[in-house]
């Protein structure tokens, strides 16, 4: 019985999501080096050339974050090259609507793989901008949402 109380108290004061390292970030610049290890002494593995690209942090060591992208490429990026997530990539083609409902006016077809800047999300809809378009898409099947 004491073990049960201990586990309940542990869960209350340290919820399981505190231990999770997985969260989404975005690239801060147009050119970001991804390294084999968590330090500048490690060689460059590849280079991202897309600002605002959403990536998933899976580990951290000092000022470096281990990341994985939509295509399962992984490596280490210095924290100065990252920012809080503000973008998503749809995994399927989407329709951009004028309001957060399927019954509103469709504005454009958004192809899968396009980087979309997110202004806000609510009730499974995200208000986004891309190119000259602004509107709402359904958030399901999108890479980059926490």
C-alpha positions in Angstrom: 0.0 0.0 0.0 2.9 2.4 0.8 4.3 1.7 -2.7 1.0 2.8 -4.3 1.0 6.1 -2.3 4.6 6.7 -3.2 3.8 6.1 -6.9 0.8 8.4 -6.8 2.9 11.2 -5.1 5.7 10.7 -7.6 3.3 11.0 -10.5 1.7 14.2 -9.0 5.0 16.0 -8.4 6.8 14.6 -11.5 4.3 14.0 -14.3 5.5 11.7 -17.1 5.7 14.5 -19.7 8.4 16.2 -17.7 10.7 13.4 -18.6 9.9 13.5 -22.3 12.6 15.2 -24.5 10.6 15.1 -27.7 9.3 18.4 -28.8 9.3 20.4 -32.1 11.5 23.3 -33.0 12.1 25.3 -36.2 15.3 26.3 -38.0 16.2 29.9 -37.4 18.3 30.5 -40.5 18.5 29.6 -44.2 21.7 27.6 -43.7 22.0 25.3 -40.7 24.8 22.8 -40.2 23.9 19.3 -38.8 26.8 17.5 -37.2 27.6 13.9 -36.3 28.0 14.8 -32.6 27.2 17.4 -30.0 30.1 19.8 -30.6 31.8 22.0 -33.2 34.7 19.6 -33.4 32.4 17.0 -35.0 32.3 17.1 -38.8 29.2 18.4 -40.7 26.9 15.6 -41.7 24.6 17.7 -43.9 23.3 21.2 -44.3 19.6 22.4 -44.1 18.8 25.2 -46.5 15.2 26.0 -45.5 14.3 28.6 -42.8 11.4 27.7 -40.5 11.7 23.9 -41.3 10.1 22.1 -38.4 12.4 19.4 -36.7 11.9 17.2 -33.7 14.3 17.4 -30.8 15.0 13.9 -29.5 18.0 14.5 -27.1 20.1 17.3 -25.8 23.7 17.7 -24.5 24.8 21.1 -23.3 24.2 23.6 -26.1 23.5 21.0 -28.8 20.2 19.4 -29.7 19.9 16.0 -31.4 17.1 16.3 -34.0 15.2 14.2 -36.4 13.3 15.5 -39.5 10.3 14.4 -41.4 12.4 12.0 -43.5 14.1 10.5 -40.5 17.5 12.3 -41.0 19.1 12.9 -37.7 22.1 14.8 -36.2 23.1 17.5 -33.8 22.4 21.3 -34.2 23.6 24.1 -32.0 20.8 25.7 -30.0 21.6 29.1 -31.5 20.3 27.8 -34.9 16.9 26.8 -33.4 13.7 28.6 -32.3 10.4 27.7 -30.9 8.2 25.9 -33.4 6.2 28.1 -35.7 5.7 25.9 -38.7 4.3 22.6 -39.9 4.6 20.4 -42.9 1.5 18.6 -44.1 2.0 14.9 -44.8 -0.9 14.9 -47.2 -2.4 17.4 -49.6 -4.7 19.9 -47.8 -7.3 22.5 -48.7 -6.8 26.0 -47.4 -10.1 27.5 -46.1 -11.0 31.1 -45.3 -12.4 30.0 -41.9 -11.8 27.0 -39.6 -14.6 24.9 -41.0 -15.1 22.6 -44.0 -18.1 24.7 -45.0 -16.1 27.9 -45.6 -14.7 29.1 -48.9 -11.7 27.0 -50.2 -8.8 29.3 -51.1 -6.0 27.0 -52.4 -4.7 23.5 -52.5 -1.7 23.0 -50.3 0.6 20.2 -51.4 2.2 17.8 -49.0 5.7 18.7 -47.9 5.3 22.5 -48.1 6.5 24.5 -45.1 3.6 26.4 -43.6 4.0 29.2 -41.0 1.5 28.8 -38.1 -0.1 31.8 -36.5 -2.3 29.8 -34.1 -4.2 26.5 -33.7 -7.5 25.6 -32.1 -9.9 22.7 -32.3 -7.8 20.7 -34.8 -7.5 23.7 -37.2 -4.4 25.9 -37.7 -4.3 29.4 -39.2 -1.3 29.4 -41.5 0.4 31.6 -44.1 2.3 30.3 -47.1 3.4 32.4 -50.1 0.6 34.9 -50.8 -2.1 32.8 -49.1 -3.5 33.0 -45.6 -6.2 30.8 -44.2 -7.0 27.7 -42.2 -6.2 24.0 -42.6 -7.0 20.9 -40.7 -4.1 20.1 -38.4 -4.2 16.3 -38.7 -1.5 14.5 -40.6 1.0 17.4 -40.1 4.6 17.2 -39.0 5.6 19.8 -36.4 2.7 19.9 -33.9 3.6 19.3 -30.3 
